[in-house]
Amino acid sequence: GRMYTGHERQSYRMTQRQRWMYRSCLLGVLFAVIAFTAVYWYFNIKSRIPNELVLFQDRIENIDFGIPFTQVRVDQAEAELAQVSIDHSRKVGKQIQFSMAGPLAVSAQKCGSMQGEVRLFGVIPCKKITIDIRKEAKVMPVGNAVGLYIHSDGLMVLGTGKIPVSKGNEKMPSYNKLQTGDYIYEVNGQPVVTIQDVSKAIQKNGAEKVILGVKRDSAKIKIKISPVQAQNGTYQIGAWLREDTEGIGTLTFVTEENEFAALGHGITDADTELLIRLQNGGLYPAGIDHVVKGKNGTPGQLAGFVQLGTENKLGDIRNNTSLGITGVISNEQYQFQEDKSCAVGCKQDVKKGKASILCQLGDKVQEYEVEIEKINLSSEDNKGMEIHVTDPELLKKAGGIVQGMSGAPLLQDGKCIGAVTHVFVRDVTRGYATFLENML
C-alpha cells in the first residue's frame, strides 16, 4: 500500500479532528434544537390546558380539547361523590384517568369540586386542574347601555404634591407618608366621605398634627401629618384626592335570582389605573346621543347621558372586581324574563368562528355579527378570546368596538358565552372578550 509522509500524516490527523469537531457541533446543534422544541412544546401544551373546568349539574358536556399526549387523573372517591361520568375513562388504582386528546362526553349529577392532575404521556406531571360542578345556570343577556355610579370606600389618594408656602419655598407634608391607592376614611377620628369633609377637618385642626385613618390594601393604619399653611392662607396636607366615580358601560346579563353582571372588567381610576375600592354604588339608565366612531390608533366611544336619582335607580352595585361589576337588579323592567333567557356556555363550549354581540348604539339594543378568532382556555383574566367585528352595520356606525361597549354579551349557538372587554387600539375592529363563567 501507499506510504504517508510525516506531513501527509499530520494533514490526515487534522482532517480527522476537523471532521470530529464538525460532527460534534452538528450533534450539539441537533440536541439544542430538540431541547428547545421539547420545552416549547411542553409550555405550549401547558398553556392550552385550562386551570379550571366548569361543568353544570345534570348537563352532558361534549368536550374536545384536542390536546395530544395528555391524560387527567382525578380522585375516584371525589368523582363518585359528585357522580361524574366520563367517556373513555379507566380506573388506575384509586384514581380515574381520561385523555384530553379527543372528544369526551362528561356529566355530573351533584355539585362539588374535584382536583385533577394533567400528565404528559400519563407520566410527566404538567399541570393541576380544578373541576367545578355548579348548578345549571340560565341568564338573560341584556346589552343595554347603563350608567354606573360608584361611591368609593373612602377618599382615594391619587398622589402627593408640593405646596407653595412662600415665594420660592415649597413643602411636601404627605411625601413618603401617603401612597397612591390609599383610602382616607377618617380625620382625627371623625368619618369623612367628601373632599370638603377632609378640608374642613384640616382647617379646624390648623397647624397641629392631623391623624388620618387610612385603608391600605387590606389593613387599616393611622398616619400623622403636619399640615402647612399655603400662600393663600389655607392649611393643606399636599395630597390629591378623588371622591366618587361615574361612567357608561353595558349591562351583560341578569340571572334568575335577579343578580346582574356588567363590563367584564373592573372600574379603575382614570389617573392611577387602580381598581376602585367600592363602598356602594348604583346602576342607572343611560341614553346614547351619538357614537364617536373609532379609527385605528383612536378608539371611539358611546356618548350619552345618565339618568341619576333614586327614582331612576335600576339596582345596587355590590362588587367591583377585575372581571366586572356585579350587584342586584331592583327595577322590574330590567329583571329576569324567562322568554328572553338562554343557557350559559362554558369555555369548552366556545368555538372559533361566527358569533354575535348585543349592544346599544342608539335607542335600542341590536345584535351584530362578530368572528371569534382566538381562544385561550387557560386565561384567568378578561382576555380569554379575541374577536373581530364583521357586521357591516356595526362597522359603519362605530368603526368596530368602542369605549362603553365593554360588557356587551357574546352569543354563540344559542348560548351566552362571554362579554366584550377591550378594544385593540391599533385595530378597532378587533378586541378581547372574557368567558361568561368568569362573571358568574
N, C-alpha and C positions, 0 to 999 in steps of 0.2 A: 504494500500500500504506500500512499504518499506520505513522506516525512514532512512535519511542520517545523519551520524555523522558530526561534525564540520570539521574534517579533510577531509572527503569524499566530503562535500560541497565545500571546498576550492579547492580540486583537480578538481572537476567538473567545477568550475568557471575558473580555469586556462586552462582547456581543451577548454572551450568555447572561451576564449580570444585568445588562440593559433590558433583555427580554424578561428576566425575573422581576425587575423593578416595574416594568410596564404592566406585566400581568398582575402584580401586587396592587398597583394603582387602580387597574380596572376592577379587581375584586373589591377594593376599598370603596370605590365609587358605587359599585353594584350593591354592596351591603348598606351603604349610606342611603341609596335610593329606596331599597327595600325597607329600611328602618323608617325613613321619612314617610313612605307610603303607608306603612302599618300604623304609625302614630296618627297620621292624617285620617286614615280610615276609621281608627278607633274613636277619635274625637268627633268625627262626622256622624258615626253611628250613635254615639252618646248624645249628641245634640238633637237627634231625631226622636229620641225616646222621651216621652212626657214625664215630668216629675210627679204628676198626679193624673189619674184616670177616673173620671166621674161616670158612674152608672146610675140609672134610675130604677127604682124598685119595680119589679114585675114588668119590665120592658126589655125585650130582646134587642141587644145592640149588635149590629153587624160591623165588626171592626176589622180593618185591613191596614195595618201599619206598613206592611211591605218592607220590613227591616230584616234582612237575611242574617243567618248565623246567630240569632239571639233567642234566648229562652228565659221565661219568667218563672220564678219559683215562689209560691205563697204557702203559708202555713195551712195544713189540711184542716186543723181544728177551726181556724178563723173562717175558712171557706165554707165549712159545714154549718157554722153558726149563722152565717149570712145566707145559707142555702144557695150558693153560687154554682151555676152550671156553665162549663166552658168546653166548647167543642175541641176535639183532638187533644185533650189533656190526659196526663197519666200520673199515677202516683209514684213518687220517688221517696221512699222512707216515710217520714211524717209530713212530706210536702207534696203539693200538686204542681206539676210542671207543664207549661204550654209554650208554643213557639210564637214569635212576633213576625214571622216571615210571611204568613199568608192570612187569608180571611178567617175570622173567628165569629161564632155566634155566642154571645155572653149574656147571661141573665142572672138576676139575684132576687130573692123573694123577701129579704129582710134588710133594713137599713143598718149600716155599720161601716167599718173601715178595716182594711187589710194592708199589711205591709208586704211588699214583694221585693225580690232582688233579681235584676236582669243580669244574665251571664252570657258572654260570647262563647259560642260552641258548647254551651252548657257547662263551662268550666271556669272561664276567666271572669271574675266579678267586674261589672261595668257600671251599674247604677242602681240606686234604690228607687222604688216607685210606690206611691200610695194609691190604693184603690178605694175610692169613696163611693158608698152606695147611699143614695139620697131618695127621699120621697119624690114620686113623679111630679114634675113641675109643668105648669102652664103659665104663660104670660100673655098680656095684651100689649103688643107692640104699639107705640104711640107716634113719635115723630114730630109732635108739636113743639114749636119754639116756646120756651118758658123763661121767666125772669127768676134769677137766683139772688137772694139777699142773705148774706151770712153775717151773724154777729160773732166777732172774734172772742176767744176766751181770754179777754184782757186786751191791752193795747200793745200791738206788735211793734217791736223795736226794729226799725229799718237800718239804723246805723247811728253813729255818733259824729258830732261835728264841732267846729270851733265857734266860740262866742267872742265877738269883739267887745272888750271891756273898757278900752280907752284907745286913743289914736295910736295905731301900730301895735297894740297889745291884744293878744287873744289867749283864751283859756279853753281847755277841754276837760271839764269835770267828770264826764262819763267814760272817758277813754280808758280802755282796759278794765272797765267795771261792767258796763252793759255790753251785750253781744247781739249781733244781728240774729233775729229769730226769737229773742227773749219776749216774754209777755208780762207787762206790768199790770197787776190786778189790784194793788192797794198802795196807798201812800200814807205813811205814819199810822198804819193800822186801819185806815178808812178805805173801803172799796171804791174803785174808780172804774168807770165804763166809757168815758169820753176823754178826748184830749183836753177839753175845757176843765174837766174834773181834776186832771193832773196839774194843769196850770194854776188853778185856784188854790190847790193844796200847797204848791210850791211858793206862791206869792204870800200865803198866810204864814208859811214857815220862815220866810226871809232867808238870811244868810246862814242859819243854823243847819246842821247836817240833817238831811232828809232820809228816812228809811223806806226803801221801796220793797214791796212784796213782788217777787219775780218768779214766773214759771219758766224753767229752763229744762228742755227735754221732758223727763217725767218727774223732775224734782221741783220743790218749792224752796226758794232761797231768799235771804234778806240781804239787800245791798245798801250800804251807806254812801251817800254822795253829798258833797258840799256845793249847793247852788252858788252861782256867781251873778253879780249884778251887771247886766249888759248896759251898753251905752244909752239905750232907750229907757233905762231905769227899772226894767223888769228883772226878776230873778229867773234864771234858766239853768237847766242841767245839761244842755247840749246833746239832746237825743232826738232823732227823727222818729215820730210815732205814726201809726196808722190805726184807724178805727175799723169800721165795717167795710164789707166788700159786696159789690153787686155786679151783675152781668147777665148776658143772654146765652143760653145753651139749648140743647134739645133733650126732651124727655124720652128716654129709651123704652121703658116698659113699666107696666103695673101688674103685680101678682094678684092671685085670688084673695090674698089677705089685705089687698089694697096698699101694699108696700111698693114704693117706686125706686127706680134707679135712673140716673141721668149722667150725661157727659162721657163716661168711660175713662175719665181721668180726673184727678183731684183739682180743686180750686186752689191755685197758688197765688202768692203775692206777685204783682207785676214787676216790682223792683228787685226783690230778693230771690224770686222763683222758689221760695219755700212753701210747703203745704200749710195752708192757714189752719190754725188750731180753732176748732169750732166750739162755740158755746151753745148756740142755737141758730136757726135760720128758717127762712120761708121760701116757698115756691109760689110764683105768681104768673098770671097770664101775660104773654108778650105779643105784641103786634109787629109785623115786619113791614116797614115802609118801602124799603128797596134793598137790593142786593148789590154790594160793591163787587164787581166782577174781578176775579183773581187772574193773575198772569204770572208766568214763570219768573220767580225772584220776588214777587209781591203777592202774597195770598190775599184773597178778597175777604169780605165779611158780611154778615147779616146786620143790616142797620134797622133799628126799630125802637120801640118804647116798651116799658114795663109798667103794668098797672098795679102799683103798690097799694097798701091799705088793708086793714083787717077784713073788710067786706069782700076783697078780691082774692084772698089767700086760697091757694089750691091745696096746700099741705105743709107739713113741717119737715125741715131737713134735720136729720138726726146724726148723720155721719159724713165726714169728708175724708176720703182715702185716696190713695194713688190710683185706684181702679174705678173711681167715680164717687158720686154723692148718692146717698140713699135716705129714705125717710118714709113718711106715711101720707097718703092722699086722703083729704077730708072733703074735697069738693065732689059732689055726686056725679057731675058731668065727666069727670076725669077718672072715676073709679072703674074697677074691673068689670068688663062686659064679656060674657061667655061667647057670644056670637062673633066677637072680634078677636078672640084669643087663638093661640096656636101652641104647639109643643115647643119645648126648649131643645135646641140642638147642641150637643156637646162637641168638644174639639175634634173627636174622632169621626163626627158626622160631617164635618166640613170638607168640601172637595174643591179643587181648583176648577175654575170655570164660571159660568153665569150665576149671578145673584142679584139682589136688588136692595135698595135702601129707601126708607121712608123719611122725608124731611119737609119742612115748611119754608117755602121761599116767597110766599105771598099770603093770600087769605086762607089757604087750606093746605093740608098735607097731601103730598103726591108720592107715588112710587117711581123710582128711577133705576135704570139698569146699570150694574157695575160688573166688573170681572175680578174674581179672586185669583191673583197671580202667584202668591207665595204663602205657604203655611208653615209656621214654626210651632210644632206641638210642644216643645219644651219651654216655650215662652211663659214667664210668670208675670210679665208686665202687661202694658196695654198695647203691645205691638206684635200680637200673635199672627196677624195676617196683613198682607199687602194687597190693596185693592186699587183698581183702575176704573175711573168713571168712563163709561162708553155711551151713555144715554145722550143723544143729540140735544134734547131739550134742556137737560141739566147743564151741559157744556155751553149752550147758548145763553142761559140765564146767569150762570155763576162762573163759568170757565173751568169748573171742577169742584173740588172741596174747598169750602170757605170757613173762616172762623165763625163760630156759632152753630156750625153743623155737627160739632162733637156731640156724640150721644145718639146720632141717627141710627135706628135699628137696622141691622143687616139680616136679610131673609134669604133662605135657600131651601128648595124642596119642601116648602110648606112649614118650615121651622124657623124660629128666631135663633140665629147662631152667634150674633155679636153686635157690636156697635162701632161706628166710626170714631176715631180718637185724634188723629193728627193728619195734617196735610204736608206733602213734600214741598218745601219752598222752591226747589229748582224745577219741579214739575207738578203744578197744582192739580193736574188730572189724576194724580196718584196720592195715596196716603196709607195710614195704618188703621187697623181695626183690632179690637180686643175680642176674645172669646166671651160669649154671654155667661158661661159658667163662672167666670171671674167676677161678674157683677151681682150674682145671686147671693 
